[in-house]
């Protein structure tokens, strides 16, 4: 048990260490170019179009679960 506690303490100490932030000095234009490249990765992907079309169709057809109305319950 003691070994487990030491191992866990070591893991937690590693988590608490600050994460070094990258030192990139980018201009506004370079930042925009990186963002456009990232967002462009999802363009023209038929698989995604099909997936979202199916989600949209299911969203419109799902009526939720049926609930018993208080008016329809037997108070017997």
Number of C-alpha atoms within 10 A of each C-alpha: 6 7 8 9 10 11 12 12 12 11 11 11 10 10 10 8 8 7 7 6 6 6 6 6 8 10 9 9 9 11 12 12 12 13 11 11 11 11 10 10 9 11 10 9 9 10 9 12 13 11 11 12 12 11 11 11 11 11 11 8 8 8 8 7 6 6 7 8 7 8 7 8 8 6 6 3
